[in-house]
Amino acid sequence: MAEDAHGLTLGAWTLTWLEGRPVAEHPGGVRVALRADGTVSTESDSSAIDTDDDDDWLS
């Protein structure tokens, strides 16, 4: 699983649809997408690790 491969222990995946294909993104900087040819693309950006609380705007 992507969580194990990239050491992701916190955060939730966001699933969206782009041009009719699923795209899952994790706040830890991992993006998994289904390409038009049916293959799966996995991208990792270690600088995107989000340690900030997303609910700050509620305060």
C-alpha positions in Angstrom: 0.0 0.0 0.0 1.1 3.6 -0.6 0.9 4.4 3.1 3.6 1.7 3.9 5.8 2.6 0.9 5.9 6.2 1.8 5.8 6.1 5.6 2.4 7.9 5.9 0.8 7.4 9.3 -1.3 10.6 9.7 -3.8 12.3 7.4 -6.6 11.2 5.2 -6.7 10.6 1.4 -8.7 12.9 -0.8 -10.4 11.3 -3.8 -11.3 13.4 -6.8 -12.1 12.7 -10.4 -10.1 14.4 -13.2 -11.3 13.8 -16.8 -13.3 10.8 -15.6 -10.4 9.1 -13.8 -9.8 8.8 -10.1 -7.0 10.8 -8.4 -6.1 10.1 -4.7 -4.0 12.7 -2.9 -2.5 12.5 0.6 -1.4 15.6 2.6 2.0 13.8 3.1 2.8 14.6 -0.6 1.7 11.4 -2.4 -0.6 11.4 -5.4 -2.0 8.3 -7.0 -3.8 8.6 -10.3 -5.2 6.3 -13.0 -3.8 7.3 -16.4 -5.8 7.2 -19.7 -4.0 4.0 -20.8 -5.1 2.2 -17.6 -1.8 2.3 -15.8 -1.4 3.8 -12.3 0.8 6.8 -11.7 2.3 7.3 -8.2 4.1 10.6 -7.4 5.7 11.6 -4.2 6.8 15.1 -3.0 8.4 14.8 0.4 8.5 18.6 0.7 4.7 18.6 0.8 4.4 17.0 4.2 1.7 18.9 6.0 2.2 19.1 9.7 -0.1 22.0 10.2 -3.7 21.5 11.5 -6.2 22.0 8.7 -8.8 23.1 11.1 -7.0 26.3 12.2 -9.6 28.4 10.4 -12.3 27.2 12.8 -10.6 28.9 15.8 
